[in-house]
Amino acid sequence: MAHALLKIEGINKRFGGLHALNNVALTINKGEIYGLIGPNGAGKTTLFNVLTGLYQPDEGSFTFDGQDLFRAKPHIVVETGIARTFQNIRLFAEMTALENVMVGRHIRSKANALGAILRDKKTMAEEKAIEAKAWELLAYVGITDVAYERARNLSYGHQRRLEIARALATEPKLLALDEPAAGMNPSETEDLKALMEKIRHDGVTVLLIEHDVKLMMGLCDRIAVLDYGKKIAEGVPDVVRKDPKVIEAYLGAAHA
Amino acid sequence: MTMALEINKLDSNKKVGLFLVSAIVLAVLPFLIGGLLGNSWLRIVDFALLYVMLALGLNIVVGFAGLLDLGFIAFYAVGAYTFALLGSPHFDIHLPFYITIPLGALVAAFFGILLGTPVLRLKGDYLAIVTLGFGEIVRIFMNNLNAPVNITNGPQGVNLIDPVKIAGLSFGKPLEIAGHTFNSVYLYYYFFLALTVLVVIMTWRLQHSRIGRAWVAMREDAIAAAAMGLNIRNIKLLAFALGALSGGVAGGLFASFQGFISPESFGLLESVMILAMIVLGGMGHIPGVILGAVVLTVAPEVLRDVIGPLQMKTFGRMLIDPENARMLIFGLALVVMMLLRPEGMWPSKRRKAEFDDAKKG
């Protein structure tokens, strides 16, 4: 029996008249790569925002690693162990790549204003550790050569990698990636796939939204399909691929 | 490796040299200015130091954390009134400065949190309007808290505020050393300078710390910052509180230096001037902010001294009222400056790059 890391049940989220998430339930097991697919506007990113605390769900339950995270603030969610990237990359554009990752260490460090002003031994040691860890993560995603570049000047592929490094800096148990392969060419996508497998291998569970169905089928252990805010299918890729409801959602009723 | 070490060594030698030169210049500055130009000019330099402290405080809020605050003078007022009420004949309480100045700073920091809490969800122009209102509320309170119980003495202000006294030496009286008389502006100069240096060190160290990084991250993208685990509420409140702290210190110093305060000194124009110092100097860049504060304090005074005599010399009579002409030229200079160098006189590398990118694309 796989060990459940994240579990949501009966999650509802409405925006005015739009029922963006309708009674969504899903369980992500420790150590798997879990995919979330669905047509545009199906509610994938909304679900992501609920899972990372940016949106407060209307009803439902949300537990992660044994802790109740229903309507928890984003920083609590991160502290508990969920980190994310964004569909439309959101780096700290004017900070260097290194500084971006160092910000990711914020939640795992303690120095307060007084420590920062007095520069006591503990604060200085912590600051050194933050920088060392940031370098380590830049190396992990393979972008140490641009450490001192401002994030906005990085290439698209490097920005995606930097966002992953920044998220990993928070020491997540679950890394949630919102369309990380969007806009990448096939060879960049291959590299990204390798990176995700490395992350999983190193003990981090991965939740992935992606349009590239081929990539998802080859990478994910299990996949859930959202359509109009409802989960219409869940399971191993081969089963989901053949599910008539999924085919209908993607191609329209005539093809089912 | 060896080469890198040598460059490092050279750099630190240069740093030590720069430090020594500036220390000597700052140490003899009052004698140069006081001796050559007179005590009134040294007084202006003292004020420049107060404004440096204020601008550095506001720079934490606006420059680092990116929160537009148009009511910053309120914290200066809070610090000044705390000092004045606890060190004057008004209540006949005479606490020493080493209690009233830290206390004023803490009260100001408390007011910073008081202002920060309701505006946590606001940003940009909305935040500016609310902070503007806050500044005015504090001033109007000072103006009206003389009835039914007289706390602030209303528009008359508080008079005869205690000067700073260190080990029996009162800063209020001229000091006589070996037959030379030194006006109290000399003593205050060194006192203000010491505290300014402390504020510079404080803000510089904050900027280059975990806290400073969090402020910049929040300024760049608050949503991404929250998603990276930053507690936006605490980080914002910390910026307001620490900014107000420096404002409160400057306020206490101002009260003791002037010996008299009234609500008039804490109007909206003062808040705007301090903001202008930051923008003109180079937002978020400590050396730039210091430069901005000094230039904007000294320039109007220089114009005051120059415009009248210049008109008399060229035209033989006063064509424009010197006071009006002074503000006209000053205002024009600000406009021209912002058109030619929108990033400020001495911007940080990061900010300069930001503006260069904007120009290109």
Interface residues (C-beta under 8 A of the other chain):
Chain A: T52 G53 L54 K73 P74 H75 V78 E79 A83 R84 F86 R90 L91 F92 A93 E94 M95 E99 M102 V103 G104 R105 H106 I107 S109 A111 N112 A113 G115 A116 I117 R119 T123 E126 E127 I130 R150 R152 R166 A167 A169 T170
Chain B: I201 M202 R205 L206 S209 R210 I211 G212 R213 A214 V216 A217 E220 D221 I223 A224 A225 A226 A227 M228 G229 L230 N231 I232 L238 L242 R350 A353 E354 D357
